[in-house]
Amino acid sequence: MRVGHGASVIDRGADYAVQMAVIGHDPNAVEIEVSERRLVVRIPGPTGFAERTFDFAQPIECDGVSARWRDGALLIVLPKKPGRRVAVE
């Protein structure tokens, strides 16, 4: 099992993009868990799970997260939760 050590996280302004090489695995077996400031990616292997954890400075809009698998690479897009403006009275 190979989980790329060279995972990249890119802050694209409105979202974060996480890309990692995952060679020789069934994309349907990959587990992706997201919470307000953390992403956990688990990939099963013969001796258990390989796990990568990513923490973010800004909160994530969990319902908008998407994941795509292409040619042994996993791309996860995590939209940032928008801030809320408060009117001063």
Buried (B, 14 or more C-beta within 10 A) or exposed (E): BEBBEEBEBEEEEEBBEBBBBBEEBEEEEBEBEBEEEEBEBBBBBEEEBBEBEBEBEBBBBEEEBEBEBEEBEBBBBBBBBEEEEEEEE
